[in-house]
Amino acid sequence: MEAAELEPQVLANRLGVEFYLVRQNNTIGCVIMIAALEAYFWLEPRASDARTLKAFRDGYGRICAIAERKWLARPSTRLELTPADFARH
C-alpha cells in the first residue's frame, strides 16, 4: 500500500472519511461517518472537504481510540464508525 493510499480522504458520496489503522500487522480500513463528525467533532453541516478533514485530524486521537476498541471487540478488516460509537465515550 502506498503512502498516498493511507491519507484520510472524504468519500465520493460525502457520507464519511476513509482512513486506515495498522494494528498487530493488520491494515484496517475505517470510515467515520460525517454524521459522527458533525455530532461529536464540531463539523458544521455541508462543510467543505478541507473543513471535514480538519475536523477529522483535530479529533484523530479520539477517533483512533474508538476505532481500536471497536476492532479489538470484533476484529475485522473494515470498520465503520457511527455517532453511536461515540455516544458513550
Secondary structure by P-SEA (a helix, b strand, c coil): cccccccccccccccccccccccccbbbbbbbbaaaaaacccccccccaaaaaaaaaaaaaaaaaaaaaaaaaccccbbbbcccccccc
